[in-house]
Amino acid sequence: MRVHPVGVRSAGDLKAAFPEIVRQSPDALYVAAAHFLNAQYRRVMDRVTKHHLPTLFRRRQDIEAGGLMSYGTNYREMYRTGAGYLDRIFKGAKPDDLPIQQFELVINLKTAKALGLTISPSFLGLADEVIE
């Protein structure tokens, strides 16, 4: 696998980034974590859809909005269970002894079909959620 990083440090960098990404003709795109991208996800989604780029995101919300797949922290679950962790710590539990929050894999089959991709049943079996 060859990695071709394209630096995007602000929303203004997005316009120049996509021609560079398309020029590289990648087999897939990974959108790394960056808080400013949270507000720009629609622009990113429009461009990856326009260029038919299979894209891995870090947030479930991007997959619910039409992205191919995400692998990252389930923030809804983390916030839901956070109070329980605090309760355990206040009662004397050592944070090092508490289980680590797991990442989740979410796959959007509708997007895969639109991209002409077939996802193996064994890989689908690893997913925490499959959106059809």
matplotlib code that plots the C-alpha trace (Angstrom):
import matplotlib.pyplot as plt

x = [0.0, 1.3, 0.2, -0.1, -0.8, -2.6, -2.3, -5.6, -5.2, -8.2, -11.5, -9.8, -7.4, -10.2, -10.6, -7.0, -6.8, -9.4, -7.7, -4.5, -6.3, -8.0, -4.6, -3.1, -6.0, -6.2, -7.9, -9.4, -9.3, -9.0, -10.3, -8.3, -9.6, -9.7, -12.3, -12.6, -13.7, -16.7, -18.4, -17.1, -18.3, -21.0, -18.3, -16.1, -19.0, -20.0, -16.4, -15.9, -19.3, -18.5, -15.2, -16.5, -13.8, -14.2, -13.6, -12.9, -14.1, -13.7, -17.3, -20.5, -22.4, -20.4, -21.5, -25.1, -24.8, -23.6, -19.9, -18.6, -17.3, -16.0, -13.8, -13.6, -14.9, -18.7, -19.1, -22.8, -21.9, -19.0, -21.1, -23.8, -21.5, -19.2, -21.2, -20.8, -17.0, -17.0, -19.1, -16.6, -13.6, -15.3, -15.9, -12.2, -11.6, -8.3, -8.8, -6.0, -8.2, -11.3, -11.9, -10.9, -13.8, -13.9, -13.9, -16.8, -16.8, -19.8, -20.3, -22.8, -23.8, -25.9, -22.7, -20.7, -23.2, -23.2, -19.4, -19.5, -17.8, -18.5, -17.7, -17.0, -19.4, -16.4, -15.6, -19.3, -19.3, -16.7, -18.9, -20.7, -23.4, -24.2, -26.4, -28.4]
y = [0.0, 3.5, 6.4, 9.9, 12.4, 15.6, 18.3, 20.0, 22.2, 24.5, 24.6, 26.8, 24.0, 21.7, 23.4, 22.7, 19.3, 17.5, 18.2, 16.8, 13.7, 13.1, 13.5, 10.8, 8.5, 6.6, 3.3, 4.7, 7.8, 8.1, 11.3, 11.8, 13.3, 17.1, 19.2, 21.8, 19.0, 18.2, 21.4, 20.7, 17.1, 18.0, 19.5, 16.5, 14.1, 16.0, 15.7, 12.1, 11.2, 13.3, 11.5, 8.1, 7.7, 4.9, 6.7, 5.7, 8.2, 8.2, 9.2, 7.2, 10.3, 10.5, 7.0, 7.8, 10.8, 8.5, 7.7, 4.2, 3.1, 4.4, 3.0, 5.2, 5.9, 5.6, 9.0, 8.4, 5.3, 7.0, 9.9, 7.6, 5.5, 8.3, 9.0, 5.3, 5.6, 8.8, 7.1, 4.1, 6.5, 8.6, 5.3, 4.5, 2.6, 3.3, 4.7, 2.3, -0.6, 0.4, -1.1, 1.0, 2.2, 0.1, 1.5, 0.5, -0.4, 0.9, 0.0, 1.6, -1.1, 1.4, 3.5, 0.4, -0.6, 2.9, 2.7, -0.7, -2.4, -5.8, -6.2, -9.8, -11.5, -12.1, -8.4, -7.5, -10.0, -7.8, -4.7, -3.4, -2.1, -2.4, 0.3, -1.1]
z = [0.0, -0.8, 1.2, -0.4, 2.4, 1.4, 4.1, 5.0, 8.0, 7.5, 5.6, 3.0, 2.2, 1.0, -2.4, -3.4, -1.7, -3.9, -7.3, -5.7, -4.4, -7.7, -9.5, -7.3, -8.4, -5.0, -4.5, -1.3, 0.9, 4.6, 6.2, 9.4, 12.6, 12.5, 14.4, 11.7, 9.3, 11.4, 10.1, 6.6, 6.2, 3.6, 1.4, 1.8, 1.2, -2.0, -3.3, -2.5, -4.0, -7.2, -7.7, -6.6, -3.9, -1.4, 1.8, 5.4, 8.0, 11.8, 12.7, 12.4, 11.4, 8.1, 7.2, 8.1, 5.7, 2.9, 3.5, 2.8, 6.2, 9.5, 12.2, 15.3, 18.7, 19.2, 20.8, 21.5, 23.5, 25.1, 26.4, 27.5, 29.6, 30.8, 34.0, 35.0, 34.6, 36.7, 39.4, 39.5, 39.8, 42.5, 44.4, 44.3, 41.0, 39.3, 35.8, 34.6, 35.7, 33.7, 30.2, 27.2, 25.1, 21.9, 18.4, 16.1, 12.4, 10.5, 6.8, 4.4, 1.8, -0.2, -0.8, -1.5, -4.2, -5.7, -5.9, -7.5, -4.6, -3.2, 0.4, 1.5, 3.9, 6.3, 6.5, 6.9, 9.8, 11.6, 11.4, 14.5, 12.1, 8.5, 6.9, 4.0]

ax = plt.figure().add_subplot(projection="3d")
ax.plot(x, y, z, "-o")
ax.set_aspect("equal")
plt.show()
